[in-house]
Amino acid sequence: MTKNRSELCDCRVIHQSRVEKAKKNALAADTVEQLAHLFKAIADPGRIKIILALERGEMCVCDLSAFLGVSESAVSHQLRILRQLQLVVNRRDGAVVYYRMNKKIAIQLLNFGIKYFKEQ
């Protein structure tokens, strides 16, 4: 798609000092990528419900499945994503696998969002 000449800016940089300051303060590419993955992980309604449920204490896949009203397979899929980001960890007790929150940051982010929307 070609742009009409009137849609283009004749000046490529207006405030060079601002551009340089932004570059100087920019996060490393891998940090930006990790941040995007974190927000993507907590952007799913099912994962939000899992995180909030696990805030109260550890739960097994069966209990999370009953809580969410979805299959154990669906819960396991969501937990796998949360585990890959190290937001949850698991432990085995016989045949039962229990999950718990590993990092409080996800809960803090969600609580911040909840507070934001309650104040609207």
VOGU-3710 file (C-alpha; in Angstrom, 3 decimals, decimal comma):
1> mtknrselcd> 0,000/0,000/0,000  1,518/3,312/-1,018  0,826/6,423/0,967  -0,322/9,658/-0,526  2,358/12,352/-0,299  0,047/14,413/1,947  0,059/11,577/4,530  3,844/11,624/4,905  5,830/13,863/7,205  8,512/15,899/5,400
11> crvihqsrve> 10,623/15,949/8,548  11,872/12,542/9,698  12,814/13,650/13,258  11,383/16,705/14,921  12,933/16,446/18,398  16,243/14,584/18,130  16,992/15,059/21,840  13,715/13,339/22,780  14,478/10,458/20,444  17,943/10,046/21,973
21> kakknalaad> 16,537/10,212/25,506  13,932/7,549/24,656  16,649/5,321/23,179  18,880/5,821/26,222  16,063/4,835/28,600  14,625/2,014/26,483  14,412/-1,469/27,930  16,482/-4,286/26,495  14,690/-6,230/23,754  14,579/-9,438/25,817
31> tveqlahlfk> 13,014/-7,572/28,752  10,340/-6,130/26,478  9,672/-9,618/25,113  9,354/-11,090/28,613  7,026/-8,288/29,647  4,827/-8,905/26,613  4,653/-12,619/27,482  3,668/-11,801/31,071  0,821/-9,563/29,970  -0,250/-12,066/27,332
41> aiadpgriki> -0,381/-14,769/30,007  -2,653/-12,785/32,270  -4,774/-11,481/29,381  -6,855/-14,671/29,246  -10,025/-14,789/31,407  -9,454/-18,434/32,372  -5,894/-17,771/33,470  -7,026/-14,726/35,451  -9,523/-16,929/37,301  -6,834/-19,555/37,955
51> ilalergemc> -4,389/-16,980/39,307  -7,011/-15,439/41,591  -8,085/-18,895/42,818  -4,481/-19,884/43,527  -3,966/-16,657/45,452  -6,036/-18,255/48,242  -3,957/-21,434/48,285  -2,831/-24,357/46,222  -5,321/-26,393/44,207  -5,192/-29,515/42,085
61> vcdlsaflgv> -6,223/-29,661/38,433  -9,463/-31,458/39,343  -10,501/-28,704/41,750  -9,569/-25,956/39,287  -11,570/-27,794/36,622  -14,630/-27,914/38,895  -14,172/-24,260/39,829  -13,892/-23,090/36,217  -16,458/-25,509/34,818  -14,095/-26,687/32,075
71> sesavshqlr> -12,261/-29,927/31,362  -9,117/-30,940/33,216  -7,354/-30,883/29,852  -8,293/-27,222/29,346  -7,071/-26,364/32,848  -3,811/-28,246/32,273  -3,244/-26,282/29,078  -3,690/-22,969/30,912  -1,473/-24,107/33,782  1,245/-25,116/31,318
81> ilrqlqlvvn> 1,352/-21,537/30,018  1,493/-20,117/33,541  4,183/-22,650/34,498  6,335/-21,755/31,473  6,373/-18,160/32,700  7,176/-19,434/36,200  4,035/-17,803/37,573  2,889/-21,111/39,077  4,732/-24,166/40,348  3,479/-27,638/41,112
91> rrdgavvyyr> 4,119/-30,433/43,545  3,036/-34,042/43,409  1,388/-35,813/46,334  0,836/-39,385/45,196  -1,366/-39,278/42,106  -2,462/-35,669/42,695  -0,580/-32,640/41,355  -1,101/-29,400/43,260  -0,439/-25,935/41,851  0,374/-22,738/43,702
101> mnkkiaiqll> 1,462/-19,238/42,806  5,191/-18,832/42,417  5,427/-15,104/41,802  3,155/-12,560/43,423  3,600/-10,063/40,580  0,709/-11,524/38,555  -1,602/-11,203/41,551  -0,383/-7,667/42,206  -1,047/-6,703/38,583  -4,531/-8,206/38,691
111> nfgikyfkeq> -5,345/-6,550/42,011  -4,188/-3,236/40,559  -6,527/-3,784/37,594  -9,418/-4,744/39,859  -8,885/-1,605/41,938  -8,707/0,511/38,794  -12,048/-0,767/37,493  -13,774/-0,522/40,874  -12,831/3,164/41,032  -14,449/3,927/37,660
//
